[in-house]
Amino acid sequence: MAAPSVIVAGAGPVGVVTALALADAGFTVTLLEAAAEVDRNPRASTTHPSTLAMIERVGLIDRFIREGLVARYFQFWDRPEGRMVAEFDHQILENDTPFPFVVQTEQHKLARMGLDRLATLPNATARMNAPLAALEQDADGVTVTLANGETLRADWLVGADGGRSAVRKAMGIEFEGYTWPERFLVLTVSDDFEAMLGCCLRNYFADPNEWANLFKVAGDGNGPLWRAVFPAPQDESDEAVLSDEAAEMRLQGLRPKDGRYDLVHRNLYRVHQRVAAQFRRGRVFLAGDAGHVNNPIGGLGLNFGVHDAMDLADTLSAHVFGGADSALLDGYERRRRTLNIEFVQQQTVANKKRLEEKDPEKRRASLDQLAATAADPAKAREFLLRTSLIESTRRAAAMT
Ligand SMILES: Cc1cc2nc3c(=O)[nH]c(=O)nc-3n(C[C@H](O)[C@H](O)[C@H](O)COP(=O)(O)OP(=O)(O)OC[C@H]3O[C@@H](n4cnc5c(N)ncnc54)[C@H](O)[C@@H]3O)c2cc1C
């Protein structure tokens, strides 16, 4: 008898990890990607301890760490005062996780290494240039139509096709939430902020006028890079925000230096807080950005998407191979949707508010509280369990 089959739409990092976890579990997997190549735009890099354990499970951890940067600390700064307010050390989680650190690995590398491993598996196929255009499901399976008219059939379908998910739209599932009026600007430079500022590899700057995030990544062979993220106000046109002069002004505002910054990339993102009304309908599931999107402050979106992937692979395996009743499949939506709202949506909105707070008293109180949390080992551990999604993983394990 043929092995149970799954089509995964989208070879972003979540689709690739989903495909690997399902193939490892024994499903025959077809991964469909609309684009010709993995998307290399600078998006996620921060990968938390809870997610590293999952990347280990799908056989990628050694390469993932090798191609990234291990970041044990992260810092909060008061930008107007040029002062570091709080530093958190993941080492405090040494009894909670085998990975008491974050790894900064660009998300396109995760997709690439996952595709490389998929290519070695006899029960997995990845097809680039293969956009899903339509789908239909019946009691026995799902039929997918590609943009070229070709049809494919499988027992199950996973939509891991990003925030504009064709799968979610085809199912008519509402994407509930809102879009922030400001966009987020990412400027990538080769200049070494650690040397210039004395910051660490992962930094958040609170500023009532213009907050910022600053991360170091390993880059693609031409030396390490730094990504600075800034808000771009609604009334500033895309063209103006992305101009050389505006980019230089923002970088000089973060850290004045002689001469110009070596700007290697610039990108502007529209940012949303949205959660799909359903994560599963019949034989079709949503995972990753197809099911939830959030602002990137705190680095949670992709991490939570990888957690979706593993939950889905375990849940579907328990039903298909373990003989568990199909009611078990409802647990996927119950856990992922609830925990996304309670952890990811809540934290990312609070993170943004903390960095942009304009009221001087509230701002002072919030930064003082961060400093006090970092200085108290029990509170720091509790804070890090939440920010690194270990707490949400424990909650998920306790939910049916
Ligand atoms: C500036 C920025 C920084 C971020 N930093 C972090 C971070 O540090 N940590 C973190 O956890 N998250 C971060 N995020 C969020 C993270 O980038 C996303 O959560 C992540 O990309 C989600 O992965 P995904 O695979 O679900 O979707 P995507 O990465 O969007 O991949 C979807 C894939 O599906 C393909 N596709 C689309 N339509 C179809 C179709 N019809 N058929 C087949 N394929 C299709 C697309 O081409 C794409 O390859 C950041 C986001 C931004 C914008």
The ligand as an SDF file (V2000), in Angstrom:
LIG
                    3D

 53 58  0  0  0  0  0  0  0  0999 V2000
   12.3810   42.5010    8.8330 C   0  0  0  0  0  0  0  0  0  0  0  0
   11.9210   41.2000    9.3620 C   0  0  0  0  0  0  0  0  0  0  0  0
   12.6710   40.5590   10.3390 C   0  0  0  0  0  0  0  0  0  0  0  0
   12.2280   39.3530   10.8840 C   0  0  0  0  0  0  0  0  0  0  0  0
   12.9730   38.7660   11.8610 N   0  0  0  0  0  0  0  0  0  0  0  0
   12.5430   37.6290   12.4270 C   0  0  0  0  0  0  0  0  0  0  0  0
   13.3340   36.9600   13.4140 C   0  0  0  0  0  0  0  0  0  0  0  0
   14.4480   37.4130   13.7560 O   0  0  0  0  0  0  0  0  0  0  0  0
   12.8660   35.8050   13.9660 N   0  0  0  0  0  0  0  0  0  0  0  0
   11.6470   35.2910   13.5930 C   0  0  0  0  0  0  0  0  0  0  0  0
   11.2420   34.2670   14.1660 O   0  0  0  0  0  0  0  0  0  0  0  0
   10.8880   35.8760   12.6340 N   0  0  0  0  0  0  0  0  0  0  0  0
   11.3070   37.0240   12.0340 C   0  0  0  0  0  0  0  0  0  0  0  0
   10.5860   37.5830   11.0280 N   0  0  0  0  0  0  0  0  0  0  0  0
    9.3900   36.8870   10.5150 C   0  0  0  0  0  0  0  0  0  0  0  0
    9.7870   35.8260    9.4780 C   0  0  0  0  0  0  0  0  0  0  0  0
   10.4870   36.4230    8.4110 O   0  0  0  0  0  0  0  0  0  0  0  0
    8.5580   35.0940    8.9650 C   0  0  0  0  0  0  0  0  0  0  0  0
    7.7890   34.6690   10.0680 O   0  0  0  0  0  0  0  0  0  0  0  0
    8.9770   33.8880    8.0960 C   0  0  0  0  0  0  0  0  0  0  0  0
    9.4360   34.2830    6.8380 O   0  0  0  0  0  0  0  0  0  0  0  0
    7.8020   32.9200    7.9060 C   0  0  0  0  0  0  0  0  0  0  0  0
    8.2220   31.8330    7.1410 O   0  0  0  0  0  0  0  0  0  0  0  0
    7.1960   31.0680    6.2110 P   0  0  0  0  0  0  0  0  0  0  0  0
    7.9680   29.9320    5.6290 O   0  0  0  0  0  0  0  0  0  0  0  0
    5.9380   30.8160    6.9540 O   0  0  0  0  0  0  0  0  0  0  0  0
    6.7870   32.1310    5.0880 O   0  0  0  0  0  0  0  0  0  0  0  0
    7.6790   32.7890    3.9410 P   0  0  0  0  0  0  0  0  0  0  0  0
    9.0760   32.9620    4.4120 O   0  0  0  0  0  0  0  0  0  0  0  0
    6.9410   33.9940    3.4810 O   0  0  0  0  0  0  0  0  0  0  0  0
    7.7000   31.6890    2.8000 O   0  0  0  0  0  0  0  0  0  0  0  0
    6.5470   31.4140    2.0360 C   0  0  0  0  0  0  0  0  0  0  0  0
    7.0010   30.7250    0.7470 C   0  0  0  0  0  0  0  0  0  0  0  0
    5.8400   30.3420    0.0150 O   0  0  0  0  0  0  0  0  0  0  0  0
    6.0150   30.6500   -1.3520 C   0  0  0  0  0  0  0  0  0  0  0  0
    4.6920   30.7980   -1.9650 N   0  0  0  0  0  0  0  0  0  0  0  0
    3.8530   31.8760   -1.9130 C   0  0  0  0  0  0  0  0  0  0  0  0
    2.7120   31.6000   -2.5840 N   0  0  0  0  0  0  0  0  0  0  0  0
    2.8310   30.3290   -3.0600 C   0  0  0  0  0  0  0  0  0  0  0  0
    1.9920   29.4820   -3.8320 C   0  0  0  0  0  0  0  0  0  0  0  0
    0.7950   29.9030   -4.2550 N   0  0  0  0  0  0  0  0  0  0  0  0
    2.4400   28.2410   -4.1380 N   0  0  0  0  0  0  0  0  0  0  0  0
    3.6560   27.7940   -3.7150 C   0  0  0  0  0  0  0  0  0  0  0  0
    4.5040   28.5770   -2.9980 N   0  0  0  0  0  0  0  0  0  0  0  0
    4.0900   29.8140   -2.6610 C   0  0  0  0  0  0  0  0  0  0  0  0
    6.8310   31.9260   -1.3210 C   0  0  0  0  0  0  0  0  0  0  0  0
    7.4980   32.1430   -2.5690 O   0  0  0  0  0  0  0  0  0  0  0  0
    7.7880   31.6510   -0.1720 C   0  0  0  0  0  0  0  0  0  0  0  0
    8.9490   30.9730   -0.6140 O   0  0  0  0  0  0  0  0  0  0  0  0
   11.0110   38.7820   10.4380 C   0  0  0  0  0  0  0  0  0  0  0  0
   10.2560   39.4140    9.4430 C   0  0  0  0  0  0  0  0  0  0  0  0
   10.7070   40.5970    8.9080 C   0  0  0  0  0  0  0  0  0  0  0  0
    9.9040   41.2710    7.8390 C   0  0  0  0  0  0  0  0  0  0  0  0
  1  2  1  0
  2  3  1  0
  2 52  2  0
  3  4  2  0
  4  5  1  0
  4 50  1  0
  5  6  2  0
  6  7  1  0
  6 13  1  0
  7  8  2  0
  7  9  1  0
  9 10  1  0
 10 11  2  0
 10 12  1  0
 12 13  2  0
 13 14  1  0
 14 15  1  0
 14 50  1  0
 15 16  1  0
 16 17  1  0
 16 18  1  0
 18 19  1  0
 18 20  1  0
 20 21  1  0
 20 22  1  0
 22 23  1  0
 23 24  1  0
 24 25  2  0
 24 26  1  0
 24 27  1  0
 27 28  1  0
 28 29  2  0
 28 30  1  0
 28 31  1  0
 31 32  1  0
 32 33  1  0
 33 34  1  0
 33 48  1  0
 34 35  1  0
 35 36  1  0
 35 46  1  0
 36 37  1  0
 36 45  1  0
 37 38  2  0
 38 39  1  0
 39 40  1  0
 39 45  2  0
 40 41  1  0
 40 42  2  0
 42 43  1  0
 43 44  2  0
 44 45  1  0
 46 47  1  0
 46 48  1  0
 48 49  1  0
 50 51  2  0
 51 52  1  0
 52 53  1  0
M  END
$$$$
